[in-house]
Amino acid sequence: MANTQQMASAIRALAMDAVQQANSGHPGAPMGMADMAVALWGEHLRHNPANPHWINRDRFVLSNGHGSMLIYALLHLTGYKLPMEELKNFRQLHSKTAGHPEFGITPGVETTTGPLGQGLTNAVGMALAEKLLAKEFNREGHTVVDHNTYVFMGDGCLMEGISHEAASLAGAWKLNKLIALYDDNGISIDGQVAPWFSDNTALRFVGYGWNVLGPINGHDAELVSKTITEAKKSTERPTLIICRTSIGKGSPNRANTSKAHGEPLGAEEIKLTREAIGWEYPPFVIPKTVYADWDAKKAGAAAQKEWTDKFNAYKAAFPALAKELVRRSKGELPKNFVQTAVDTIIGAHNKAETVASRKASQLALESFTAAIPELLGGSADLTGSNLTNTKSTPNLRFTSHGDVVQTPDANGNLVGGRHINYGVREFGMAAIMNGIALHGGFIPYGGTFLTFSDYSRNAIRMAALMKIRVVHVFTHDSIGLGEDGPTHQSIEHAASLRLIPNLDVWRPGDTAETAVAWTVALQNESKPTALLLSRQNISYATKGDSESAPDASGLDAISKGAYVLSEPADSGLKKKAQAVIIATGSEVQLALKAQQVLAERKIAVRVVSMPSNTTFDRQSAEYKSAVLPAGLPRVAVEMGSTDGWWKYGVSAVVGIDTFGESAPAPVLFKHFGFTEQNVADTVQAVLQRK
């Protein structure tokens, strides 16, 4: 029989030893949650240390990621490829034990946590993905998608507003396989939280529609285990288990104090703690008996084999479904994706429609959602404005008992909803999409106004850090929004998003560019994408050929982020370009009109459309110089902050570095100088200075 006290003591010892050796970290949380971890990981969590990517594993999220030594200790003790040397290198350069758990770095870590509340929200996304996949793929007598999502969280996670957004949706979606264990220790960095955190957490979650259990003694592993068993019986509601704990449990002088939260205990206190918990072993030494109690390799292999046997039977009965589930779980696009993309792009080019790029996005989505069943869309209460819904994506709905409502598709097949009404919850939507992508089986996308990307920004950053495929549809991308005024008009947002490493940002200028942007976004397996789309209509820009840069013109070149759209000859001048106008989005049409004005003045210019600065920046030096030749003055045109354009060696930027105004869009364009006359004058002034 396992010695649960020693199992918990092993976690406490590893936590305080690693933090002490690093002289940095948070020992208190893992020491306080050790008994909770014994209950969950020792009795309930279905996982296989030999295969951290097993499809039907339970998901575990440590939302209070500052307590990272808890999960590192658990992964090491249960048999993952995380040797003791990595624990000794806690918080050191290039170790697998970073200060906060990082997805893709440490085997067994399901998501990167640190910004509080996002781990809980990721878990909601994971639980939703499990529920939708189960409805889509399970068949009578063949249950192949069936796992729980567990999350540990603390006071800080609940104080962050995103926890409200996520928990509210989890209740509305009746995610009964989501079980959250709340480490209720009442301590944060500033001390006792009571003066500033006096919520009735139990009633708060009851109000969300959760099943609330406790408060219970979080240091009674047997009781915690029994409560988890009770939580797993819920058929219609997610469960919150309130576990009362002592931060820094076992430390005679630091337990229940903020001193245990974010600094090493100190050598003397560690010595006293070892004596208090009866741990007589040196730092980083775990006895074989404790390793044996924690070892999950045998049980994990057995659990996966049991599932594999079920899956083989399922595959024999439903070979096409089994193949599809495996494909989607691997994140592979359908075999017909390339043809779908080509047809969509060529179709957009041939139709040459004058529409807003938000509408162009919906037109592209009609093709892609029909061909790619894993596309899971949504909007933060702006569906009619973001245009993220299609004929193939009925709204996601649930019955009063929590079942996924299915409706007939175009072929008469019953399908679950594929468009999520997130409500006015931009941050929650962004972090839930991260959880959906991390779970696997879906490619999530969601929409809101570009100015509200501020609400989503940290979750977007986390997606970029984790290198996961999510797509953000940001519409109403400029002062072209018009009468809603400066609160809703994006000025600095495009430039700000372009600063996030590993985030692809596209601001397409017509239907073909938008279709290409979606194609690249769906192919981006290791980065998220932000699509910045207009409210106002944009004329289609004829795609010509460039004799001087043939590889940098036409439809194929769009995917490189910038290309030669128009040469002087296209405006009637048979002479070499004297300058280059670079434009994005709706301003491409403005650049083309300015080119005509300049042609009438006998000034020859090249127009470069740059729908994606981030993509263009990754191209070869040869390609960049073909698009933007050395020696030619450059003028950028974009209805937004000018700061990011100077790196392209521009001599001037027709932009906006103030907030907007409330007025009809045409009035604003003239007021802020976004006219062909002003762009032409700017180019001419640059040439005169030369």
KADAZI-V536378 format. One record per residue. PHI is phi in radians with two decimals (* if undefined). Layout:
phi->[PHI & PHI]
This chain:
phi->[* & -1.15 & -1.62 & -1.13 & -1.16 & -1.21 & -1.06 & -1.19 & -1.09 & -1.08 & -1.11 & -1.08 & -1.14 & -1.11 & -1.12 & -1.27 & -1.23 & -1.17 & -1.14 & -1.12 & -1.16 & -1.34 & 1.00 & -2.94 & 2.38 & -2.25 & -1.38 & -1.11 & -1.11 & -1.10 & -1.16 & -1.30 & -1.63 & -1.00 & -1.22 & -1.06 & -1.16 & -1.04 & -1.12 & -1.28 & -1.30 & -1.47 & -2.14 & -2.20 & -1.14 & -1.63 & -2.71 & -2.27 & -0.96 & -1.37 & -2.51 & -1.10 & -1.88 & -0.92 & -0.99 & -1.70 & -1.21 & -1.19 & -1.75 & -2.15 & -2.14 & -1.67 & -1.17 & -1.42 & -1.15 & -1.10 & -1.48 & -1.03 & -1.14 & -1.12 & -1.26 & -1.13 & -1.11 & -1.11 & -1.13 & -1.13 & -1.17 & -1.49 & 2.01 & -1.27 & -1.33 & -2.42 & -1.16 & -1.02 & -1.04 & -1.21 & -1.18 & -1.18 & -1.70 & -0.86 & 1.17 & -1.80 & -0.99 & 1.17 & -1.38 & -1.58 & -2.17 & -1.19 & -1.03 & -2.22 & -1.04 & -2.15 & -1.13 & 1.52 & -1.85 & -1.92 & -1.06 & 1.73 & -1.49 & -1.48 & -2.78 & -1.38 & -2.17 & 2.93 & -1.11 & -1.13 & 1.64 & -1.28 & -1.09 & -0.99 & -1.20 & -1.01 & -1.09 & -1.07 & -1.10 & -1.10 & -1.14 & -1.13 & -1.03 & -1.04 & -1.13 & -1.22 & -1.15 & -1.06 & -1.14 & -1.33 & -1.90 & -1.16 & -2.28 & -0.96 & 1.45 & -2.40 & -1.79 & -1.88 & -1.99 & -2.86 & -2.58 & -1.73 & -2.07 & -1.95 & -2.46 & -1.68 & -2.61 & -2.14 & -1.01 & -1.08 & -1.06 & -1.36 & -1.27 & -1.13 & -1.09 & -1.08 & -1.11 & -1.15 & -1.02 & -1.25 & -1.14 & -1.08 & -1.18 & -1.03 & -1.19 & -1.11 & -1.50 & 0.94 & -1.43 & -1.21 & -1.65 & -1.73 & -2.21 & -1.90 & -1.87 & -1.62 & -1.40 & -1.57 & -1.87 & 1.22 & -2.20 & -2.32 & -1.01 & -1.45 & 2.05 & -1.04 & -1.43 & -0.88 & -1.13 & -2.16 & -2.39 & -2.03 & -1.04 & -1.54 & -1.07 & -1.05 & -1.17 & -1.01 & -1.34 & -1.06 & -1.10 & -1.33 & 1.65 & -1.59 & -1.57 & -1.93 & -2.09 & 1.78 & -1.18 & -2.21 & -1.30 & -1.25 & -1.75 & -1.79 & -1.05 & -1.14 & -1.18 & -1.05 & -1.08 & -1.10 & -1.23 & -1.10 & -1.01 & -1.13 & -1.10 & -1.21 & -1.42 & -1.12 & -1.90 & -2.30 & -2.39 & -1.19 & -2.14 & -1.93 & -1.88 & -1.56 & -1.92 & -1.35 & -2.37 & -1.95 & -1.10 & 1.20 & -0.86 & 1.83 & -1.42 & -1.05 & -1.97 & -1.95 & -1.00 & 1.15 & -2.27 & -1.19 & -1.07 & -1.41 & -1.27 & -2.26 & -2.65 & -1.02 & -1.25 & 1.69 & -1.02 & -1.17 & -1.19 & -1.12 & -1.06 & -1.14 & -1.17 & -1.01 & -1.16 & -1.17 & -1.71 & 1.25 & -1.82 & -1.76 & -1.75 & -1.16 & -0.97 & 1.12 & -1.97 & -2.08 & -1.19 & -1.04 & -1.12 & -1.26 & -0.99 & -1.12 & -1.15 & -1.49 & -0.96 & -1.96 & -1.14 & -1.16 & -1.13 & -1.14 & -1.10 & -1.16 & -1.12 & -1.21 & -1.11 & -1.04 & -1.20 & -1.05 & -1.07 & -1.12 & -1.19 & -1.11 & -1.16 & -1.08 & -1.11 & -1.19 & -1.46 & -2.37 & -1.05 & -1.17 & -1.11 & -1.08 & -1.11 & -1.18 & -1.09 & -1.13 & -1.01 & -1.19 & -1.17 & -1.41 & 1.37 & -1.50 & -1.33 & -1.04 & -1.07 & -1.54 & -1.07 & -1.03 & -1.14 & -1.06 & -1.12 & -1.05 & -1.08 & -1.17 & -1.19 & -1.12 & -1.08 & -1.10 & -1.13 & -1.20 & -1.30 & 0.86 & -1.34 & -1.68 & -2.52 & -1.15 & -1.18 & -1.14 & -1.25 & -1.04 & -1.10 & -1.12 & -1.08 & -1.14 & -1.11 & -0.99 & -1.26 & -1.23 & -1.21 & -1.22 & -1.67 & -2.15 & -1.14 & -1.44 & -1.20 & -2.11 & -1.68 & 3.00 & -2.74 & -1.55 & 1.16 & -2.37 & -0.98 & -1.16 & -1.74 & -1.38 & 1.01 & -1.60 & -1.61 & -2.46 & -1.11 & -1.59 & -2.19 & -1.10 & -1.13 & -1.33 & -2.43 & -2.25 & -1.33 & -1.12 & -1.67 & 1.64 & -1.31 & -1.29 & -1.28 & -1.95 & -2.30 & -1.19 & -1.58 & -1.08 & -1.70 & 1.51 & -1.42 & -1.34 & -2.32 & -1.38 & -1.07 & -2.20 & -2.27 & -1.77 & -1.52 & -1.35 & 1.23 & -1.39 & -2.51 & -1.09 & -1.14 & -1.05 & -1.01 & -1.09 & -1.32 & -1.15 & -1.04 & -1.04 & -1.11 & -1.08 & -1.13 & -1.14 & -1.11 & 1.71 & 1.77 & -2.42 & -1.97 & -1.51 & -2.44 & -2.67 & -2.14 & -2.83 & -1.26 & -1.04 & -1.11 & -1.52 & -1.08 & -1.02 & -1.17 & -1.56 & -0.98 & -1.19 & -1.22 & -1.10 & -1.06 & -1.15 & -1.09 & -1.14 & -1.13 & -1.44 & 1.08 & -2.04 & -1.60 & -2.34 & -2.19 & -1.80 & -1.76 & -1.91 & -1.79 & 0.99 & -1.58 & -2.86 & -1.13 & -1.09 & -1.03 & 1.50 & -1.14 & -1.10 & 1.49 & -1.12 & -1.12 & -1.98 & -1.60 & -1.35 & -2.08 & -1.62 & -1.22 & -1.07 & -1.08 & -1.15 & -1.16 & -1.16 & -1.40 & -1.35 & -1.03 & 1.20 & -1.84 & -1.47 & -2.09 & -2.12 & -2.24 & -1.25 & -1.88 & -2.90 & -1.16 & -1.18 & -1.07 & -1.18 & -1.10 & -1.14 & -1.03 & -1.11 & -1.04 & -1.14 & -1.06 & -1.26 & -1.45 & -1.32 & -1.22 & -2.13 & -2.77 & -1.43 & -2.34 & -2.03 & -1.81 & -1.81 & -2.21 & -1.52 & -1.48 & -1.44 & -1.16 & -2.27 & -1.18 & -1.28 & -1.73 & -1.04 & -1.63 & -1.69 & -1.95 & -2.04 & -1.14 & -1.43 & -2.51 & -1.07 & -1.43 & -1.97 & -2.42 & 1.53 & -1.08 & -1.08 & -1.32 & -1.01 & -1.14 & -1.55 & 1.64 & -2.71 & -2.76 & -1.39 & -1.54 & -2.58 & -1.83 & -0.92 & -1.07 & -1.21 & -1.82 & 1.65 & -1.85 & -1.68 & -2.65 & -1.23 & -1.10 & -1.75 & -2.77 & -2.19 & -1.81 & -1.85 & -2.45 & -2.29 & 0.94 & -1.12 & -1.35 & -1.08 & -1.11 & -1.10 & -1.12 & -1.14 & -1.18 & -1.13 & -1.04 & -1.16 & -1.04 & -1.18 & -1.10 & -1.13 & -1.63 & 1.18 & -1.86 & -1.65 & -2.33 & -1.70 & -1.88 & -1.93 & -1.59 & -2.14 & -1.16 & -2.48 & -1.03 & -1.12 & -1.28 & -1.05 & -1.10 & -1.54 & -1.33 & -1.20 & -1.05 & -1.12 & -1.16 & -1.04 & -1.26 & -1.21 & -1.36 & -2.09 & -1.10 & -1.13 & 1.61 & -1.64 & -1.04 & -2.17 & -2.23 & -1.72 & -2.31 & -2.74 & -1.36 & -3.02 & -0.96 & -1.52 & -0.95 & -1.27 & -1.53 & -1.17 & -1.16 & -1.56 & 1.22 & -1.30 & -1.61 & -2.80 & -2.31 & -1.58 & -2.47 & -2.54 & -2.01 & -2.19 & -1.26 & -1.40 & -2.44 & -1.69 & -3.04 & -1.01 & -0.95 & -1.04 & -1.16 & -1.15 & -1.01 & -1.20 & -1.07 & -1.67 & 1.49 & -1.62 & -2.24 & -1.09 & -1.13 & -1.20 & -1.12 & -1.09 & -1.09 & -1.13 & -1.10 & -1.11 & -1.13 & -1.10 & -1.15 & -1.19 & -1.17 & -1.13]
